[in-house]
Amino acid sequence: MPQDQPKPAAPYLPWKTFLGSLEPFTQGIPPRIDRELWRQSGLMQGLIMGSYRFFGLIDDSDRPTAILTNIVTKPEQRAAIVRDLLKAGYPEIMAHDLTTMTLPILQDLIEKHNVSGETRKKAITFFLQAAKYAGLPLSTFIKVRSTSGTRRRRQRNNGDATEILMVQPPPAKQEGTEKVIELTSGGTVSLKVSVDILSISESDRKFVFDLIDKVNNYLQTRRVTRLESVGTGK
């Protein structure tokens, strides 16, 4: 690519659209790739061409490269080829451990590829779905899910609407103490305490300790009553 030409933006079209764009070439690859090959809207045609340039599937003159030939003619190797495309297209991201990637880190790194705002969000979705297709292990801190929308909205976006979520790790399970109290009139009451004493407020701490004291006092009273009953023979 000539030095005076800006670097292509990271792809931000739907991943399914990118894969589907390869289908017309199963019957042969023309000597020059033209956007009119696809039936999508002019905007989506431009996004497809942009993704081809980003990954080097076409050269500066829109002529197909060996990469395009391989990804079209070797469908059984397509996942591995996509993996190589991601390594070449997103070196800063792929240098990280994807299994521990967080959304803020990914947002910062993807912006290096000339995307921002809503475009950045779509570019992240494209990358994550491509990585999943390539069989790359992904972080459990990031989740992409489809969102419901009207048919008109889905048609306008030429794909399902998605949202990216930052998944919070579950809180650490706190060990607790449980005590079962037998009532004098029958039945039982269970008390389970599972709190971090050092982090709760003063009022909560007083409530918990008062509750524990009441339970202990009740049990102590029961024990005294039983001993007196035994001593009197009742």
C-alpha positions in Angstrom: 0.0 0.0 0.0 1.4 3.5 -0.9 2.6 5.5 2.1 0.2 8.4 1.3 -2.9 6.1 1.4 -4.6 5.9 4.8 -4.7 2.5 6.4 -8.1 0.7 5.8 -10.4 0.8 8.8 -11.1 -2.4 10.7 -14.0 -4.3 9.2 -17.3 -3.5 10.8 -19.8 -5.4 8.7 -21.7 -8.4 10.0 -19.4 -11.5 10.0 -22.1 -13.6 8.2 -22.1 -11.0 5.4 -18.3 -11.3 5.1 -18.5 -15.0 4.8 -21.4 -14.8 2.4 -19.5 -12.4 0.2 -17.2 -15.3 -0.8 -20.0 -17.4 -2.3 -20.0 -15.6 -5.8 -16.4 -16.7 -6.3 -17.1 -20.4 -6.0 -17.7 -20.4 -9.7 -14.5 -18.6 -10.4 -12.6 -15.5 -9.4 -12.6 -12.5 -11.8 -9.4 -10.7 -12.6 -10.7 -7.6 -10.8 -13.1 -7.5 -7.9 -15.9 -5.0 -8.3 -18.5 -4.0 -5.7 -21.3 -4.7 -8.1 -20.6 -8.4 -7.7 -22.8 -8.3 -4.6 -26.5 -7.6 -4.4 -26.3 -5.8 -1.1 -26.8 -2.0 -0.7 -24.1 0.3 -1.9 -23.1 0.9 1.7 -22.7 -2.8 2.4 -20.8 -3.3 -0.9 -18.4 -0.6 0.2 -17.9 -2.4 3.6 -17.2 -5.7 1.9 -14.6 -4.1 -0.3 -13.1 -2.4 2.7 -12.8 -5.7 4.6 -11.1 -7.3 1.5 -8.5 -4.5 1.4 -8.0 -4.7 5.2 -7.2 -8.4 5.0 -5.3 -8.2 1.8 -7.8 -10.3 -0.2 -7.4 -7.7 -3.0 -4.5 -5.4 -3.8 -4.5 -1.6 -4.3 -5.9 -2.1 -7.9 -8.7 -4.4 -6.6 -7.1 -7.5 -8.1 -7.6 -10.7 -6.2 -4.6 -12.0 -4.2 -3.6 -15.6 -3.4 -5.3 -15.1 0.0 -8.7 -14.7 -1.6 -8.0 -17.7 -3.8 -7.1 -19.8 -0.8 -10.1 -18.8 1.3 -12.5 -19.4 -1.6 -11.1 -22.7 -2.9 -10.1 -24.3 0.4 -13.3 -24.2 2.5 -12.0 -27.1 4.7 -9.0 -24.8 5.7 -11.1 -21.6 6.0 -11.0 -21.5 9.9 -7.2 -21.7 9.8 -7.0 -19.1 7.1 -9.2 -16.7 9.1 -6.9 -17.3 12.1 -4.0 -16.1 9.9 -6.0 -13.1 8.7 -6.7 -12.0 12.3 -3.0 -12.3 13.2 -2.0 -10.2 10.2 -4.8 -7.7 10.5 -4.9 -7.2 14.3 -1.3 -7.7 15.5 -1.8 -5.5 18.6 -4.9 -7.5 19.7 -3.5 -10.9 18.8 -0.4 -10.2 20.8 -2.5 -10.3 23.9 -4.0 -13.3 25.7 -7.5 -13.4 24.3 -8.7 -15.6 27.2 -8.2 -12.7 29.6 -9.1 -9.8 27.4 -11.5 -7.3 28.8 -13.8 -5.0 26.9 -12.0 -1.7 27.8 -8.7 -3.2 26.6 -10.2 -4.4 23.3 -11.9 -1.0 22.8 -8.5 0.7 23.1 -6.8 -1.6 20.8 -9.5 -1.7 18.1 -9.4 2.2 17.9 -5.9 1.9 16.5 -7.6 0.6 13.3 -9.5 3.9 12.5 -12.8 3.1 14.2 -14.7 4.8 16.9 -18.2 5.2 18.5 -20.8 2.9 17.0 -18.4 1.8 14.3 -16.0 0.7 17.0 -18.7 -1.5 18.6 -19.5 -3.1 15.2 -15.7 -3.7 14.6 -15.4 -5.4 18.0 -18.4 -7.6 17.2 -16.9 -8.5 13.8 -13.5 -9.4 15.4 -15.0 -11.5 18.2 -17.3 -13.5 15.8 -14.4 -14.0 13.4 -12.2 -15.2 16.3 -14.9 -17.6 17.4 -15.2 -18.9 13.8 -11.4 -19.4 13.7 -11.6 -21.5 16.9 -9.6 -19.1 19.0 -10.2 -19.4 22.8 -12.0 -16.2 23.9 -12.3 -14.3 27.2 -15.2 -15.0 29.5 -15.3 -11.3 30.4 -16.8 -10.3 27.0 -20.0 -11.6 25.6 -21.7 -10.8 22.2 -25.4 -11.5 22.1 -28.1 -10.9 19.5 -30.8 -8.4 20.5 -34.4 -8.3 19.3 -35.5 -5.7 16.9 -38.0 -5.0 14.2 -37.7 -6.7 10.8 -37.2 -3.3 9.2 -34.3 -2.6 11.6 -32.7 -5.9 10.8 -33.1 -5.4 7.1 -31.6 -1.9 7.3 -28.5 -3.3 9.2 -28.4 -6.3 6.9 -27.9 -8.5 9.9 -29.0 -9.2 13.4 -28.5 -6.4 15.9 -25.9 -7.3 18.6 -24.7 -5.9 21.8 -21.4 -6.4 23.6 -21.5 -7.0 27.3 -18.8 -6.8 29.9 -19.3 -9.9 32.0 -18.5 -9.4 35.7 -16.9 -12.3 37.4 -19.2 -13.9 40.0 -18.5 -12.8 43.6 -16.3 -15.0 45.7 -18.4 -17.5 47.6 -18.3 -16.8 51.3 -18.1 -19.6 53.7 -20.9 -19.5 56.2 -21.9 -20.9 59.6 -25.3 -22.5 60.1 -27.1 -23.5 63.3 -30.4 -25.3 63.6 -32.4 -24.5 66.7 -35.0 -26.9 68.1 -37.9 -25.0 69.6 -39.5 -26.1 72.9 -42.9 -26.3 71.3 -41.7 -28.3 68.4 -40.2 -27.5 65.0 -36.8 -26.0 64.2 -35.4 -22.6 63.1 -32.2 -22.4 61.0 -29.8 -19.5 61.2 -27.0 -19.2 58.6 -24.4 -16.4 58.8 -22.3 -15.8 55.7 -20.9 -12.3 55.9 -17.5 -10.5 55.8 -17.4 -9.0 59.3 -14.6 -6.7 58.3 -16.6 -5.1 55.5 -20.2 -4.7 56.7 -21.4 -1.5 58.3 -21.6 -0.8 62.0 -25.4 -1.1 62.1 -25.3 -4.5 60.2 -22.6 -5.8 62.4 -24.6 -4.9 65.6 -27.7 -6.5 64.1 -25.8 -9.8 63.3 -24.1 -10.0 66.7 -27.4 -9.2 68.5 -29.1 -12.0 66.5 -26.3 -14.4 67.4 -26.5 -13.4 71.1 -30.2 -14.0 71.1 -29.8 -17.5 69.6 -27.1 -18.4 72.1 -29.1 -17.1 75.0 -32.1 -19.1 73.8 -30.0 -22.3 73.6 -28.4 -21.6 77.0 -31.9 -21.1 78.5 -33.0 -24.4 77.0 -30.0 -26.3 78.4 -30.6 -24.8 81.9 -34.3 -25.8 81.6 -33.4 -29.4 80.6 -30.9 -29.7 83.5 -33.5 -28.5 86.0 -36.0 -30.9 84.6 -33.6 -33.8 85.0 -32.7 -32.8 88.5 -36.4 -32.6 89.6 -37.3 -35.8 87.8 -39.9 -34.1 85.6 
